[in-house]
């Protein structure tokens, strides 16, 4: 039952992330409270961010703007860091709750 709730939670946060970046924070909170171990929470938050970034990369390929996206320089690098760090850092809340 807990696994189903976790999957539903990540699905909802993915839908939120599609419209606004605050879904990344919500995903980190889901990861923090879905797992009892800090390492698993951090890994889940990081994995969620990685999936979001890979899907965004696929979106840019689909629209034919990958080259322009990579050529943006600092924005490109920030767009890699933001989805990876925000859910991971938010999942670290698990360390405070323990």
BALOBA-1460 file (C-alpha; in Angstrom, 3 decimals):
// residues 98
<rec num="1" residu="x" x="0.000" y="0.000" z="0.000"/>
<rec num="2" residu="x" x="2.865" y="2.351" z="0.835"/>
<rec num="3" residu="x" x="4.435" y="1.759" z="-2.597"/>
<rec num="4" residu="x" x="1.193" y="2.675" z="-4.342"/>
<rec num="5" residu="x" x="0.913" y="5.863" z="-2.297"/>
<rec num="6" residu="x" x="4.500" y="6.753" z="-3.165"/>
<rec num="7" residu="x" x="3.919" y="6.196" z="-6.881"/>
<rec num="8" residu="x" x="0.745" y="8.279" z="-6.770"/>
<rec num="9" residu="x" x="2.605" y="11.005" z="-4.867"/>
<rec num="10" residu="x" x="5.403" y="11.109" z="-7.430"/>
<rec num="11" residu="x" x="2.829" y="11.108" z="-10.247"/>
<rec num="12" residu="x" x="1.049" y="14.091" z="-8.768"/>
<rec num="13" residu="x" x="4.301" y="15.973" z="-8.211"/>
<rec num="14" residu="x" x="5.368" y="15.207" z="-11.779"/>
<rec num="15" residu="x" x="2.115" y="16.756" z="-13.002"/>
<rec num="16" residu="x" x="2.805" y="19.817" z="-10.853"/>
<rec num="17" residu="x" x="6.364" y="20.004" z="-12.196"/>
<rec num="18" residu="x" x="5.037" y="20.044" z="-15.750"/>
<rec num="19" residu="x" x="3.420" y="23.402" z="-15.001"/>
<rec num="20" residu="x" x="5.744" y="24.913" z="-12.368"/>
<rec num="21" residu="x" x="9.110" y="24.202" z="-10.768"/>
<rec num="22" residu="x" x="7.577" y="24.012" z="-7.269"/>
<rec num="23" residu="x" x="6.656" y="20.448" z="-8.159"/>
<rec num="24" residu="x" x="10.345" y="19.680" z="-7.624"/>
<rec num="25" residu="x" x="10.016" y="20.794" z="-4.006"/>
<rec num="26" residu="x" x="6.872" y="18.725" z="-3.589"/>
<rec num="27" residu="x" x="8.671" y="15.689" z="-5.057"/>
<rec num="28" residu="x" x="11.473" y="16.123" z="-2.538"/>
<rec num="29" residu="x" x="8.926" y="16.167" z="0.265"/>
<rec num="30" residu="x" x="7.281" y="13.027" z="-1.082"/>
<rec num="31" residu="x" x="10.692" y="11.368" z="-1.187"/>
<rec num="32" residu="x" x="11.461" y="12.547" z="2.350"/>
<rec num="33" residu="x" x="8.330" y="11.124" z="3.885"/>
<rec num="34" residu="x" x="7.913" y="8.024" z="1.709"/>
<rec num="35" residu="x" x="11.190" y="6.426" z="2.778"/>
<rec num="36" residu="x" x="12.422" y="5.843" z="6.321"/>
<rec num="37" residu="x" x="16.098" y="5.982" z="5.419"/>
<rec num="38" residu="x" x="17.846" y="9.279" z="4.602"/>
<rec num="39" residu="x" x="19.958" y="7.712" z="1.843"/>
<rec num="40" residu="x" x="16.900" y="6.271" z="0.116"/>
<rec num="41" residu="x" x="15.096" y="9.611" z="0.394"/>
<rec num="42" residu="x" x="18.023" y="11.468" z="-1.139"/>
<rec num="43" residu="x" x="18.364" y="8.884" z="-3.905"/>
<rec num="44" residu="x" x="14.644" y="9.092" z="-4.707"/>
<rec num="45" residu="x" x="14.758" y="12.894" z="-4.843"/>
<rec num="46" residu="x" x="17.802" y="12.827" z="-7.105"/>
<rec num="47" residu="x" x="16.253" y="10.173" z="-9.345"/>
<rec num="48" residu="x" x="13.052" y="12.189" z="-9.685"/>
<rec num="49" residu="x" x="15.042" y="15.262" z="-10.718"/>
<rec num="50" residu="x" x="17.075" y="13.213" z="-13.176"/>
<rec num="51" residu="x" x="13.923" y="11.827" z="-14.777"/>
<rec num="52" residu="x" x="12.447" y="15.326" z="-15.045"/>
<rec num="53" residu="x" x="15.592" y="16.627" z="-16.731"/>
<rec num="54" residu="x" x="15.815" y="13.681" z="-19.134"/>
<rec num="55" residu="x" x="12.183" y="14.155" z="-20.134"/>
<rec num="56" residu="x" x="12.812" y="17.858" z="-20.676"/>
<rec num="57" residu="x" x="15.820" y="16.966" z="-22.824"/>
<rec num="58" residu="x" x="13.605" y="14.600" z="-24.842"/>
<rec num="59" residu="x" x="11.108" y="17.447" z="-25.218"/>
<rec num="60" residu="x" x="13.782" y="19.720" z="-26.677"/>
<rec num="61" residu="x" x="14.873" y="16.967" z="-29.083"/>
<rec num="62" residu="x" x="11.268" y="16.408" z="-30.140"/>
<rec num="63" residu="x" x="10.830" y="20.115" z="-30.885"/>
<rec num="64" residu="x" x="14.176" y="20.360" z="-32.680"/>
<rec num="65" residu="x" x="15.686" y="22.944" z="-30.337"/>
<rec num="66" residu="x" x="18.355" y="20.853" z="-28.622"/>
<rec num="67" residu="x" x="21.233" y="22.722" z="-30.262"/>
<rec num="68" residu="x" x="19.809" y="26.099" z="-29.243"/>
<rec num="69" residu="x" x="19.188" y="24.790" z="-25.733"/>
<rec num="70" residu="x" x="22.781" y="23.604" z="-25.315"/>
<rec num="71" residu="x" x="24.106" y="26.857" z="-26.830"/>
<rec num="72" residu="x" x="22.445" y="28.867" z="-24.036"/>
<rec num="73" residu="x" x="25.534" y="28.305" z="-21.895"/>
<rec num="74" residu="x" x="24.913" y="29.144" z="-18.247"/>
<rec num="75" residu="x" x="21.156" y="28.619" z="-18.559"/>
<rec num="76" residu="x" x="21.819" y="25.114" z="-19.861"/>
<rec num="77" residu="x" x="24.026" y="24.304" z="-16.869"/>
<rec num="78" residu="x" x="21.520" y="25.764" z="-14.421"/>
<rec num="79" residu="x" x="18.756" y="23.739" z="-16.022"/>
<rec num="80" residu="x" x="20.759" y="20.625" z="-15.222"/>
<rec num="81" residu="x" x="21.511" y="21.613" z="-11.625"/>
<rec num="82" residu="x" x="18.100" y="22.922" z="-10.596"/>
<rec num="83" residu="x" x="16.045" y="19.743" z="-11.177"/>
<rec num="84" residu="x" x="18.786" y="17.600" z="-9.661"/>
<rec num="85" residu="x" x="19.444" y="19.675" z="-6.551"/>
<rec num="86" residu="x" x="16.005" y="20.951" z="-5.508"/>
<rec num="87" residu="x" x="14.324" y="17.566" z="-4.909"/>
<rec num="88" residu="x" x="17.515" y="16.129" z="-3.428"/>
<rec num="89" residu="x" x="17.942" y="18.981" z="-0.972"/>
<rec num="90" residu="x" x="14.248" y="18.963" z="-0.108"/>
<rec num="91" residu="x" x="14.423" y="15.207" z="0.540"/>
<rec num="92" residu="x" x="17.113" y="15.934" z="3.129"/>
<rec num="93" residu="x" x="14.249" y="17.044" z="5.374"/>
<rec num="94" residu="x" x="14.136" y="13.357" z="6.294"/>
<rec num="95" residu="x" x="17.349" y="13.927" z="8.281"/>
<rec num="96" residu="x" x="15.585" y="16.532" z="10.400"/>
<rec num="97" residu="x" x="12.519" y="14.362" z="11.006"/>
<rec num="98" residu="x" x="14.435" y="11.309" z="12.197"/>
